Amino acid sequence: MDIKQLTDEINRFVTAKGWYDPDTLYPQTPKNIAISIAVESAEILEHFQFGDAPKDREQLAGELADVANYLFQLAYLTGIDLEQAILEKLRINYDRTWE
């Protein structure tokens, strides 16, 4: 499955839950999805708090999936081709140095 297929599956889920409906309690706006990425990313950090290994790999996998789902959805909502953006960023980073 590629990024577009995953994004389509995420959109089917969000649509089935009614979260794209105008009167939803969970508006799927770019701002709200960006906030959700930050919240879920923080939950990843909890798995490494006070240790170098994840406390629970299965729960960590779920948090990583949450971040990915929101990331794909944000790219969709903003019209960004995430696959192309990743490849372009990798191309730029090959020529970049970190000090």
N, C-alpha and C positions, 0 to 999 in steps of 0.2 A: 504494500500500500504506500502511495506517495503522499506528499504534503497536501496536494489538492484533494485527494480522496479522503484523507483524515479530516481536512477542513469541512468537506461536504458532510461527513458523518457527524462532526460536531454540530454543524448547522441543523441537521435533521434532529439531533437530540434537543437543542435549544428551542427549535420550533415545536417539537412534541411537548415540551414543558410549558410552552406558551410565553416564553421569555422575550420573544420578539413582538408580542402583542403590545399595543399602545398603552393598555391599562395594567400592565404587569407590575408587580412589586419589585421586580428585578430587571430594570431597563438595561438592555445590552448596548450601551453607548460606549464609544471609545474611551471616554474618561473612566467610566465604571469598570470596564474590562482592564484598563491599565492599573487601576487601584487593586483590582483582584489579583493581578500578576504580582504586585508588590506584597500583598498579604500572603499569598501562597508561597512566595519565595522566602518570606520570613519563617513560614512553617517548616521549610526545608532546613533552615538553620537550627531549629529546635532539635533536630536529629543528631546534630554534632555538638550541641551545647555540653561543655565539660568533657568532651572526648573526641578522638580523631576518627572513630568509626560510628556509623549510624546505629542508633539505638534499636531500630526495627527496620530491616530492609524492605519488607512488604509495605509498611506504612510510608517509608521514604519513596518507594516506587509510585505510590498513589499521589504523593505531593508533587513529584516530578511530572506526573501525568497531568495534574491540575494546572501546573504552570504552562506546560506545552499546549493544553487545550485552550487556555486563555490567550496564549501567544498567537496561536493559529487564528483564533477568532478575531483578535485585534488586527492582525494583518488583513484578514478578510474585510472587516468593517472599514478599514482605512484605505482599501484598494491597493495594498502592497503585495507584490509577488514575493512571498517570503523565501521561496527557494532561490529565486534570482538574487534577492537581497543578501542571503547567506553566501552565495557563490561570489558576489561582488565584494563583500566584506573580507572573505578569505583572500581574494586576489589583492586587495589593498594591504592586508596584514602581512602577506609574503614580503612586501617591500618595506615594511615597518620594523623599527627596532625599539626595544624596550630597555631602559637603563635602570 
